Amino acid sequence: MAVDTQHAQRLAGLDALELGGERRAGFAARAWARTWPMLTAVALVLVAWQLVVMSGRWPEYVFAGPVETFQAMAKRFGEADFYRAIATTMRRAFTGFALAVLVGLLVGAAVSRVKVLRAAFGALITGLQTMPSIAWFPFAILLFGLTESAITFVVILGAAPSIANGLITGVDYTPPLLLRAGHVLGFRRLSLYRHVILPASLPSFLAGLKQGWAFAWRSLMAGELLVIIAYQSSLGEQLAYAREVSDSPGLIGTMIVILAIGIVIDLLFEAADGALRRRWGLDQA
């Protein structure tokens, strides 16, 4: 009896230790722990920015200070054209990225499972991933002219290789035991991909999506600077216009908006990654 009691106490202690790791801090504490480092970084950047302006290295019409920039941004927040520009840019971004995800999924699924295709196109996909997106624009403009299709074409070429490589890496690291279990359950080809391979490769695929979005966003900004379409206001077009008229506050303000959008999208990807990690039991903090 004493041995059984001692054994039960040890098991209870182990259960308490395991459950203790699952306790999560309150929402306010987690939000503050996440926010204060970013606020500190923003404050340091603003101080450094103001110090550079005060040094007089460049005149204010070339390098505006934080006060002038935020005043210009506040003025633009009341203009309808500013929101039309954001809407146009985001529509192009989501359209191009969605098409890139489709292309990346199809290419990645085919290359990851067919040895001949991997031998033929594996290195080419990596080469396309490392190729600067801006190098595609002369060719895209030659094909499509100064149209939105040229921008979308380059966005797809910029993002799809990263997405495909993310899926390929995830498939490569799928445990063989899971594949055998899938075969035992009767899964074949598409059903095996749907129920076994894709869920197992989600972490790498999500990393590929995040990297693909970064390439798509950079490609889009380059495209909007090079391909100016009449009567279609966009963030890239506003950047180009501010440079032409030497509007430093407007130019820096637009750059801040572009940076802020990129940070928001990155936080969404990070939230998705956190949810995936919690579902897999990898994040107990």
C-alpha positions as a LaTeX table, in Angstrom:
\begin{tabular}{lrrr}
\hline
Residue & $x$ (\AA) & $y$ (\AA) & $z$ (\AA) \\
\hline
Met1 & 0.00 & 0.00 & 0.00 \\
Ala2 & 2.80 & 2.41 & 0.87 \\
Val3 & 4.50 & 1.69 & $-2.45$ \\
Asp4 & 1.27 & 2.37 & $-4.36$ \\
Thr5 & 0.76 & 5.63 & $-2.49$ \\
Gln6 & 4.32 & 6.76 & $-3.21$ \\
His7 & 3.93 & 5.86 & $-6.88$ \\
Ala8 & 0.67 & 7.84 & $-7.11$ \\
Gln9 & 2.34 & 10.87 & $-5.51$ \\
Arg10 & 5.15 & 10.75 & $-8.05$ \\
Leu11 & 2.68 & 10.59 & $-10.92$ \\
Ala12 & 0.74 & 13.51 & $-9.45$ \\
Gly13 & 3.94 & 15.50 & $-9.23$ \\
Leu14 & 4.74 & 14.81 & $-12.87$ \\
Asp15 & 1.20 & 15.80 & $-13.90$ \\
Ala16 & 1.49 & 19.03 & $-11.95$ \\
Leu17 & 4.82 & 19.77 & $-13.59$ \\
Glu18 & 3.35 & 19.15 & $-17.05$ \\
Leu19 & 0.25 & 21.24 & $-16.39$ \\
Gly20 & 2.35 & 24.01 & $-14.90$ \\
Gly21 & 4.05 & 24.49 & $-18.28$ \\
Glu22 & 0.66 & 24.92 & $-19.91$ \\
Arg23 & $-0.33$ & 27.92 & $-17.82$ \\
Arg24 & $-0.36$ & 31.02 & $-19.93$ \\
Ala25 & 0.09 & 34.58 & $-18.80$ \\
Gly26 & $-2.88$ & 36.92 & $-18.95$ \\
Phe27 & $-3.72$ & 38.72 & $-22.18$ \\
Ala28 & $-2.68$ & 42.13 & $-20.85$ \\
Ala29 & 0.69 & 40.82 & $-19.67$ \\
Arg30 & 1.36 & 39.08 & $-22.98$ \\
Ala31 & 0.29 & 42.15 & $-24.95$ \\
Trp32 & 2.55 & 44.43 & $-22.91$ \\
Ala33 & 5.49 & 42.01 & $-23.16$ \\
Arg34 & 5.04 & 42.09 & $-26.92$ \\
Thr35 & 4.46 & 45.84 & $-27.22$ \\
Trp36 & 7.08 & 47.51 & $-25.06$ \\
Pro37 & 10.12 & 46.31 & $-27.08$ \\
Met38 & 8.53 & 47.64 & $-30.28$ \\
Leu39 & 7.66 & 50.97 & $-28.64$ \\
Thr40 & 11.23 & 51.25 & $-27.38$ \\
Ala41 & 12.61 & 50.55 & $-30.86$ \\
Val42 & 10.28 & 53.18 & $-32.39$ \\
Ala43 & 11.38 & 55.75 & $-29.81$ \\
Leu44 & 15.06 & 55.06 & $-30.49$ \\
Val45 & 14.52 & 55.39 & $-34.25$ \\
Leu46 & 12.69 & 58.71 & $-33.80$ \\
Val47 & 15.48 & 60.06 & $-31.59$ \\
Ala48 & 18.16 & 59.00 & $-34.06$ \\
Trp49 & 16.11 & 60.46 & $-36.94$ \\
Gln50 & 15.79 & 63.82 & $-35.20$ \\
Leu51 & 19.48 & 63.88 & $-34.32$ \\
Val52 & 20.43 & 63.34 & $-37.97$ \\
Val53 & 18.11 & 66.19 & $-39.02$ \\
Met54 & 19.58 & 68.47 & $-36.34$ \\
Ser55 & 23.10 & 67.71 & $-37.56$ \\
Gly56 & 22.36 & 69.69 & $-40.72$ \\
Arg57 & 23.91 & 67.07 & $-43.01$ \\
Trp58 & 21.01 & 67.54 & $-45.46$ \\
Pro59 & 18.57 & 70.43 & $-45.84$ \\
Glu60 & 15.05 & 69.87 & $-44.55$ \\
Tyr61 & 13.52 & 69.84 & $-48.03$ \\
Val62 & 15.74 & 66.81 & $-48.78$ \\
Phe63 & 15.53 & 65.01 & $-45.42$ \\
Ala64 & 12.51 & 66.12 & $-43.41$ \\
Gly65 & 12.29 & 65.61 & $-39.67$ \\
Pro66 & 9.74 & 63.55 & $-37.74$ \\
Val67 & 7.50 & 66.53 & $-36.92$ \\
Glu68 & 7.18 & 67.69 & $-40.53$ \\
Thr69 & 6.69 & 64.12 & $-41.74$ \\
Phe70 & 3.92 & 63.27 & $-39.30$ \\
Gln71 & 2.21 & 66.58 & $-39.99$ \\
Ala72 & 2.20 & 65.71 & $-43.70$ \\
Met73 & 0.90 & 62.23 & $-42.91$ \\
Ala74 & $-1.90$ & 63.63 & $-40.75$ \\
Lys75 & $-2.93$ & 65.89 & $-43.62$ \\
Arg76 & $-2.96$ & 62.99 & $-46.07$ \\
Phe77 & $-5.06$ & 60.87 & $-43.73$ \\
Gly78 & $-7.92$ & 63.27 & $-44.49$ \\
Glu79 & $-7.60$ & 62.90 & $-48.26$ \\
Ala80 & $-9.64$ & 60.35 & $-50.20$ \\
Asp81 & $-6.84$ & 59.88 & $-52.75$ \\
Phe82 & $-4.61$ & 58.47 & $-50.02$ \\
Tyr83 & $-7.06$ & 55.65 & $-49.26$ \\
Arg84 & $-7.63$ & 54.99 & $-52.95$ \\
Ala85 & $-3.86$ & 54.56 & $-53.32$ \\
Ile86 & $-3.75$ & 52.06 & $-50.44$ \\
Ala87 & $-6.76$ & 50.18 & $-51.84$ \\
Thr88 & $-5.16$ & 49.92 & $-55.30$ \\
Thr89 & $-1.84$ & 48.71 & $-53.90$ \\
Met90 & $-3.41$ & 46.14 & $-51.59$ \\
Arg91 & $-5.67$ & 44.83 & $-54.36$ \\
Arg92 & $-2.65$ & 44.30 & $-56.57$ \\
Ala93 & $-0.74$ & 42.70 & $-53.70$ \\
Phe94 & $-3.46$ & 40.22 & $-52.73$ \\
Thr95 & $-4.29$ & 39.36 & $-56.35$ \\
Gly96 & $-0.66$ & 38.71 & $-57.26$ \\
Phe97 & 0.03 & 36.82 & $-54.03$ \\
Ala98 & $-3.06$ & 34.61 & $-54.42$ \\
Leu99 & $-2.01$ & 33.67 & $-57.95$ \\
Ala100 & 1.55 & 33.05 & $-56.72$ \\
Val101 & 0.22 & 30.71 & $-53.99$ \\
Leu102 & $-1.73$ & 28.77 & $-56.61$ \\
Val103 & 1.30 & 28.49 & $-58.90$ \\
Gly104 & 3.63 & 27.66 & $-56.02$ \\
Leu105 & 1.30 & 24.93 & $-54.73$ \\
Leu106 & 0.99 & 23.27 & $-58.12$ \\
Val107 & 4.69 & 23.47 & $-58.93$ \\
Gly108 & 5.80 & 22.48 & $-55.42$ \\
Ala109 & 3.43 & 19.51 & $-55.26$ \\
Ala110 & 4.56 & 18.22 & $-58.65$ \\
Val111 & 8.29 & 18.72 & $-58.13$ \\
Ser112 & 8.31 & 17.31 & $-54.61$ \\
Arg113 & 6.78 & 13.97 & $-55.67$ \\
Val114 & 8.09 & 13.38 & $-59.20$ \\
Lys115 & 11.84 & 12.69 & $-59.30$ \\
Val116 & 12.19 & 13.58 & $-62.98$ \\
Leu117 & 10.59 & 16.99 & $-62.44$ \\
Arg118 & 12.82 & 17.64 & $-59.43$ \\
Ala119 & 15.93 & 16.78 & $-61.42$ \\
Ala120 & 14.78 & 19.04 & $-64.25$ \\
Phe121 & 13.33 & 22.03 & $-62.39$ \\
Gly122 & 14.59 & 21.90 & $-58.79$ \\
Ala123 & 17.65 & 24.07 & $-59.40$ \\
Leu124 & 15.65 & 26.35 & $-61.72$ \\
Ile125 & 13.13 & 27.13 & $-58.97$ \\
Thr126 & 15.92 & 28.07 & $-56.58$ \\
Gly127 & 17.54 & 30.19 & $-59.29$ \\
Leu128 & 14.29 & 32.04 & $-59.89$ \\
Gln129 & 13.96 & 32.62 & $-56.15$ \\
Thr130 & 17.37 & 34.30 & $-55.98$ \\
Met131 & 16.85 & 36.42 & $-59.10$ \\
Pro132 & 16.05 & 40.08 & $-58.30$ \\
Ser133 & 12.44 & 40.83 & $-59.18$ \\
Ile134 & 13.29 & 44.17 & $-60.73$ \\
Ala135 & 15.30 & 42.35 & $-63.41$ \\
Trp136 & 12.02 & 40.93 & $-64.75$ \\
Phe137 & 10.37 & 44.30 & $-65.38$ \\
Pro138 & 11.95 & 45.13 & $-68.75$ \\
Phe139 & 10.75 & 41.76 & $-70.03$ \\
Ala140 & 7.33 & 42.18 & $-68.40$ \\
Ile141 & 6.88 & 45.65 & $-69.90$ \\
Leu142 & 7.91 & 44.28 & $-73.29$ \\
Leu143 & 5.27 & 41.55 & $-72.98$ \\
Phe144 & 2.39 & 43.48 & $-71.42$ \\
Gly145 & 3.28 & 47.14 & $-71.84$ \\
Leu146 & 2.78 & 49.68 & $-69.06$ \\
Thr147 & $-0.21$ & 47.82 & $-67.63$ \\
Glu148 & $-1.20$ & 46.21 & $-64.38$ \\
Ser149 & $-0.59$ & 42.79 & $-65.93$ \\
Ala150 & 3.13 & 43.57 & $-66.06$ \\
Ile151 & 3.14 & 44.22 & $-62.31$ \\
Thr152 & 1.13 & 41.07 & $-61.55$ \\
Phe153 & 3.45 & 39.00 & $-63.75$ \\
Val154 & 6.53 & 40.06 & $-61.79$ \\
Val155 & 4.78 & 39.68 & $-58.42$ \\
Ile156 & 3.96 & 36.07 & $-59.29$ \\
Leu157 & 7.51 & 35.35 & $-60.46$ \\
Gly158 & 8.88 & 36.94 & $-57.30$ \\
Ala159 & 6.71 & 35.02 & $-54.83$ \\
Ala160 & 5.91 & 31.64 & $-56.40$ \\
Pro161 & 9.43 & 30.12 & $-56.18$ \\
Ser162 & 9.64 & 30.74 & $-52.42$ \\
Ile163 & 6.20 & 29.21 & $-51.89$ \\
Ala164 & 7.09 & 26.19 & $-54.03$ \\
Asn165 & 10.40 & 25.68 & $-52.19$ \\
Gly166 & 8.61 & 25.92 & $-48.84$ \\
Leu167 & 6.25 & 23.14 & $-49.85$ \\
Ile168 & 9.07 & 21.04 & $-51.32$ \\
Thr169 & 11.08 & 21.35 & $-48.09$ \\
Gly170 & 8.05 & 20.43 & $-46.01$ \\
Val171 & 7.36 & 17.34 & $-48.12$ \\
Asp172 & 11.03 & 16.30 & $-47.94$ \\
Tyr173 & 10.91 & 16.38 & $-44.14$ \\
Thr174 & 7.61 & 14.53 & $-43.80$ \\
Pro175 & 8.37 & 11.49 & $-41.57$ \\
Pro176 & 8.22 & 8.22 & $-43.56$ \\
Leu177 & 6.20 & 6.75 & $-40.70$ \\
Leu178 & 3.36 & 9.16 & $-41.47$ \\
Leu179 & 3.47 & 8.20 & $-45.14$ \\
Arg180 & 3.29 & 4.51 & $-44.28$ \\
Ala181 & 0.41 & 5.17 & $-41.89$ \\
Gly182 & $-1.38$ & 7.04 & $-44.66$ \\
His183 & $-0.94$ & 4.11 & $-47.03$ \\
Val184 & $-2.27$ & 1.74 & $-44.39$ \\
Leu185 & $-5.36$ & 3.95 & $-44.01$ \\
Gly186 & $-5.93$ & 3.73 & $-47.75$ \\
Phe187 & $-4.78$ & 7.22 & $-48.77$ \\
Arg188 & $-3.35$ & 7.50 & $-52.26$ \\
Arg189 & $-2.07$ & 10.41 & $-54.35$ \\
Leu190 & $-4.42$ & 13.39 & $-53.84$ \\
Ser191 & $-5.96$ & 12.02 & $-50.65$ \\
Leu192 & $-2.47$ & 11.31 & $-49.29$ \\
Tyr193 & $-1.48$ & 14.90 & $-50.02$ \\
Arg194 & $-4.64$ & 16.30 & $-48.49$ \\
His195 & $-4.73$ & 14.26 & $-45.28$ \\
Val196 & $-1.06$ & 13.47 & $-44.58$ \\
Ile197 & 1.58 & 15.36 & $-46.56$ \\
Leu198 & 0.12 & 18.89 & $-46.52$ \\
Pro199 & $-0.68$ & 18.87 & $-42.76$ \\
Ala200 & 2.80 & 17.50 & $-42.00$ \\
Ser201 & 4.50 & 20.11 & $-44.20$ \\
Leu202 & 2.50 & 23.08 & $-42.87$ \\
Pro203 & 5.37 & 24.65 & $-40.84$ \\
Ser204 & 7.71 & 24.80 & $-43.83$ \\
Phe205 & 4.89 & 25.77 & $-46.16$ \\
Leu206 & 3.89 & 28.62 & $-43.85$ \\
Ala207 & 7.51 & 29.81 & $-43.79$ \\
Gly208 & 7.48 & 29.71 & $-47.59$ \\
Leu209 & 4.26 & 31.74 & $-47.66$ \\
Lys210 & 5.79 & 34.35 & $-45.37$ \\
Gln211 & 8.91 & 34.63 & $-47.49$ \\
Gly212 & 6.80 & 34.64 & $-50.65$ \\
Trp213 & 4.75 & 37.56 & $-49.33$ \\
Ala214 & 7.96 & 39.49 & $-48.61$ \\
Phe215 & 9.14 & 38.96 & $-52.20$ \\
Ala216 & 5.68 & 39.82 & $-53.56$ \\
Trp217 & 5.55 & 43.07 & $-51.57$ \\
Arg218 & 9.01 & 44.11 & $-52.73$ \\
Ser219 & 8.20 & 43.23 & $-56.33$ \\
Leu220 & 4.97 & 45.21 & $-56.16$ \\
Met221 & 6.67 & 48.33 & $-54.82$ \\
Ala222 & 9.31 & 48.15 & $-57.54$ \\
Gly223 & 6.59 & 47.66 & $-60.14$ \\
Glu224 & 4.53 & 50.61 & $-58.99$ \\
Leu225 & 7.61 & 52.83 & $-59.19$ \\
Leu226 & 8.42 & 51.69 & $-62.73$ \\
Val227 & 4.93 & 51.13 & $-64.19$ \\
Ile228 & 2.91 & 54.29 & $-63.65$ \\
Ile229 & $-0.64$ & 53.76 & $-64.88$ \\
Ala230 & $-2.73$ & 56.84 & $-65.63$ \\
Tyr231 & $-5.66$ & 57.54 & $-63.32$ \\
Gln232 & $-4.65$ & 54.76 & $-60.92$ \\
Ser233 & $-3.23$ & 56.20 & $-57.75$ \\
Ser234 & $-1.05$ & 53.81 & $-55.74$ \\
Leu235 & 1.56 & 53.98 & $-52.99$ \\
Gly236 & 4.37 & 53.49 & $-55.50$ \\
Glu237 & 2.96 & 56.22 & $-57.73$ \\
Gln238 & 2.79 & 58.58 & $-54.75$ \\
Leu239 & 6.41 & 57.77 & $-53.92$ \\
Ala240 & 7.48 & 58.61 & $-57.46$ \\
Tyr241 & 5.46 & 61.84 & $-57.47$ \\
Ala242 & 6.88 & 62.96 & $-54.11$ \\
Arg243 & 10.41 & 62.40 & $-55.41$ \\
Glu244 & 9.75 & 64.40 & $-58.58$ \\
Val245 & 8.46 & 67.44 & $-56.67$ \\
Ser246 & 11.05 & 67.08 & $-53.86$ \\
Asp247 & 8.32 & 66.54 & $-51.26$ \\
Ser248 & 10.48 & 64.96 & $-48.57$ \\
Pro249 & 7.79 & 64.80 & $-45.83$ \\
Gly250 & 5.34 & 63.18 & $-48.24$ \\
Leu251 & 7.96 & 60.73 & $-49.52$ \\
Ile252 & 9.10 & 59.62 & $-46.06$ \\
Gly253 & 5.48 & 59.46 & $-44.89$ \\
Thr254 & 4.59 & 57.11 & $-47.76$ \\
Met255 & 7.60 & 54.95 & $-46.91$ \\
Ile256 & 6.37 & 54.74 & $-43.32$ \\
Val257 & 2.93 & 53.63 & $-44.52$ \\
Ile258 & 4.53 & 50.93 & $-46.71$ \\
Leu259 & 6.63 & 49.78 & $-43.75$ \\
Ala260 & 3.59 & 49.72 & $-41.45$ \\
Ile261 & 1.59 & 47.58 & $-43.89$ \\
Gly262 & 4.51 & 45.15 & $-44.13$ \\
Ile263 & 4.72 & 44.91 & $-40.34$ \\
Val264 & 0.97 & 44.26 & $-40.00$ \\
Ile265 & 1.09 & 41.45 & $-42.56$ \\
Asp266 & 4.14 & 39.99 & $-40.82$ \\
Leu267 & 2.25 & 40.01 & $-37.51$ \\
Leu268 & $-0.60$ & 38.11 & $-39.18$ \\
Phe269 & 1.83 & 35.46 & $-40.39$ \\
Glu270 & 3.37 & 35.31 & $-36.94$ \\
Ala271 & $-0.07$ & 34.84 & $-35.38$ \\
Ala272 & $-0.76$ & 31.98 & $-37.80$ \\
Asp273 & 2.61 & 30.41 & $-36.93$ \\
Gly274 & 1.87 & 30.76 & $-33.21$ \\
Ala275 & $-1.53$ & 29.10 & $-33.63$ \\
Leu276 & 0.11 & 26.24 & $-35.54$ \\
Arg277 & 2.79 & 25.80 & $-32.89$ \\
Arg278 & 0.19 & 25.73 & $-30.12$ \\
Arg279 & $-1.87$ & 23.16 & $-32.02$ \\
Trp280 & 1.22 & 20.98 & $-32.36$ \\
Gly281 & 2.08 & 21.45 & $-28.68$ \\
Leu282 & 5.33 & 23.30 & $-29.43$ \\
Asp283 & 4.44 & 26.59 & $-27.71$ \\
Gln284 & 3.51 & 26.34 & $-24.06$ \\
Ala285 & 4.73 & 29.76 & $-22.98$ \\
\hline
\end{tabular}
